């Protein structure tokens, strides 16, 4: 349901000595605040569980960015369910208690600039076909961009983004383990970065406990998926089949002859081709196993 989020908590007091003991994980910057004239230190911490954490001593603001599934499960192939959210807050608090000697309850966290809503669609061998069809789509008030040789489709504007991509290929590129790559096989990944306006409409104070819910997840995903249908698409030609042919030129010849043959029959073929060429074309397509008609199913989320 959710992946990477950026959280903020106010009025958090952390002694400088705690960061000083974590010297191998911390970078600090000290400067004079131009408004207050006070000395301010900013600590940036990175550890194996939280890749981004910043603390401002003057304002006592703590911000952090973390992938919920990676924090809980070690990877983001396994999806986060609603009952995992309370477990996440408990484990996050325990980790911060051990690391920084602070106690932050769930109600204290607000969402700042990032909240990734996500879902894994298991579509088997049809990942490339879905992405190619999505690349042809338009969404209201958003630009459509295709990246990585048709592996990723992004619908975006200045305030929000909707992304579909091949999860297995992404795992290969980021050099994940063979086990993770295997788990990602056949996954069409959806990731949505809602606008601040959408977030505030649901939770005016952007409270994490109000946003990391099934209700918000459905509020964001339902209208998007309702606007994307595939039931009228006969995907008779798929990318994997094309890649298996000797060359794209050969594939063009095969498909062209097959179409002409099915449309007009042998009597017309004999008029269009010489006897030698016709025999050659028939011998060419005889051993070919053509892809069966494959109607892509609409993408549905089953919670």
N, C-alpha and C positions, 0 to 999 in steps of 0.2 A: 504493500500500500504506500509506503513512504521510503525514501532513501536518504539523501543528504539534506541536512537542515543546518541553519545557522541560528544559534540561540544567544540570548542576552539576559543577564540578571543584574539588577541594581542593588546598591547598598551592601556589597560584599566586601568584607574586610579580610585582607590576606597580609600577613606580616612579610616584610622584605626578606627576613632571615629564611623563610620557607623557600623562596625562589633561589636564594643564594646557595642553598643546599642541593639544588637541582641544576647546578652549573652546566652539566653536560647536556641538558635538555632546554636550556633557557637562553634567550638573547634579551638584553635590556637596553633601553634608550632613555636618557634623562635630559630634560630640557625645562626652560622657564616658560610657563604659560603666559602668553601675551596679554590675556584678559585679566587674570588674577594676580600675575606676578609671582605665583607660587612655583616651587620646584615640583616637577611631575615626572614620574618614572613609568614607562610602559614596558611590561614584561610579555614576551612572546615565547610560548612553550609548545613543544611538539613531543608527543610520546607515541608508543605503539598503539594506543587505543584512541587517542584524540590527536589528529594530525594538525589541528589549528586551534590555538587558545591564546587569547590576549587579555591582559588585565591592566587597567588604568588606575594607578594608585590615588590620583587626585579625586577622580569622580567615583571611584570604587565600582566601576563597571567591569563585569566579566563577560566576554563573548567567546564563543567556541563554535567550530564547525565540525560536524561528525556525520558519518554514514550510519544510520541506525542498524541496518542489517549487518554491516561489517563489524560494528561494535558488538552486536549480540552473537553473530554466527561466524564471523571471520571472513565472510564474502557477501556479495549482494545478489547472488543467484537465488538463494532462498528468500521468499518474500515475507515481509513483516505483516503479521495479522494484528487485529485489534487488541487481543489479549497479550501481545508482546510489548505494547507501549508502556504499560505499568512496570513491566520487568525492565524495560530500557531505562526509565527514570530511576528505578531503584539501583540498578547497576551503575548508572552514571553518577548518582549521588555517592555511592560507596567508593567509586574510583576517585572522585574529587576529594572525598574525605581522607582517603589514604594519601593521595598525591599532594593536596594543598591544605588539608586540615580544615575544610569548610563543609557546611551542610546547606545544600540548596534544594528546597522542596519543589515538586513539579509546578505548583501554582506560581512560583517566582520566575519561571522562564517565559520569555516572549520570543516570538519568531522575528528575526530582523530581515535580512535581504534574501534569504534563500529557503525554500521549502519545496523539495522535489517529490511530486506525487508520481508513483511508478507502478507498473504491472508487467508481468511476464506472460505473453501469449505463447503457448506451445503449439506451433503450427507445422511441426515436422519438416519436410523437405520444401515447404512452400515459402520460406522466409524471403527469398529473393523475389518471388512472384508478388508477395504482398507489398514489398518495398517499391517495386517497379510500378505497381498500380497506385500506391500512395503518392509517388513522385508526380503523377499526372493530375493530382487533386489540387484544388484551391480551397482555402479557408477564409471566411470573411475577415477583412482588415489585417491579414497576415501575408507575408511573403513566403513562397515555397522555395527552399534551397535543398539541393541534393549534393551529398559529399561522398568521398571515398568510393568512387566507382559504383554508385547505386547501393551502397551499404547503409546509408543514413539519409533520412528525410526529415527536414526541420521546417515547421511552420512557425514563423515568429514575427513579432514587431518589437518596438522599443521596450514594452512592459512585460511581455509574456512569451513563452516558448512551448511548443509541443514537438516532441522528437520521437521518431520510430527508428530503430536500428537493429542490426544483426548482432545479437549478444555474443554469440560464439566467436565471430570474427573480431569483435572488440576485445574479447578475452585473449585471443591469440596475439593481437597487437600489443597488449599490455603484459604479455608473457606470464599469464597465469599458469598454475599447475595443470598437468594433464587431466587431473580429476575435475577441476573447475571447468576446464574447456569442454569436457565430456558432458557435464551437467548443463552447460549452456547451449548444447546442440539443439537446434530446432526452435530456439526462443526468439520471438519478435518482441523486442523490448519497447515499452512505452514509458517516456518520462515527460512530465509536465511541470513547468515552472510557472505557477500562477502569478498574475500581476498583484501588486500591493493592494490595488483597489478590490480585487476579488477576495483577497485575504481579509481585508478590513470589513468588507461587506458581511462576511461570516462571523468574524470576531473583531469588533472595533478596536480592542486593545491588543490584538494579535497574540492572545494567550496560547501558549503551546498546548495546554491540556484541552483547549477547545478546538484546535486545528488538527491535532494528530488523532483524528477520530474517523470512524467509518462514515459518518454523516458528511464531513467535509470532503472525504475521498470521493464519495458518490456525487456530491455537489459539483466537483470539478470534472470528473471523468464522464459522467452520464451524458451531458449535452454534446461533448466532443464525439463520443462513439456513436451517438444517434445520428450524427451528421455524416458518418462514413459508412457506406454500404458497398458490398461486393456481390450481392446475390444475382445481379444481372450480367456478371462477367464470366464468359467462357474462356478460361485460360488454357487454350489448347496447345499453345506454344510456351514452353518454360525455359528459363535461362540455363538450367542444368543440362537439359537435352542439347541445346545449342553448343555448350562447351564440350560435349562428348563427341561432336562431329569433327572430321578431319580438318576442316577449315570453314570459315564463315561463307566463303564462295561456294563450297560444296553444299553447305546447308541451304543456301539460297536456291541452288539448282534443284535440290531434292524437294524442297517445299513448293517451289514454283511448278515443277512437273506434277507433283501430287495434287495440287489444287486444280490444274488444267485437266488432269486425268479424271478427277472426281466430278468436275463440272460438265465435261463434254463427252467422255467415253471414248472407246477405241476407234470408232469410225472417224471422228474429228481428228484424233491424234495421228491417224495415218495420213491425213491431209496436211497436217502441220509439220510433221517430222519426216525425215527420210527413214527408210526401213532400218538402216544401220544405227542412226541416232536414237530411234524409238526403242530398239532392242537394248541399246546401251543404257538408256534412261530406266527402262524396266528392270534391268539387271542391277542398276545402282540402288533402286529403292526397295527391291525385294527383301534383302536381309535387314532393312532398317526397322527397328521397333519404335514406332511413333508414340509420343506421349498421349495418354488417354485424356479425354475432356475432363478438366479439373475445375470445378466451380469453387472458387474461394468462398469460404464461409465468412459471415460477418463476425467481427471481433466482439466477443462478449466476455464480461467479467463475472465470474461466479465466486462470490465471497462465501 
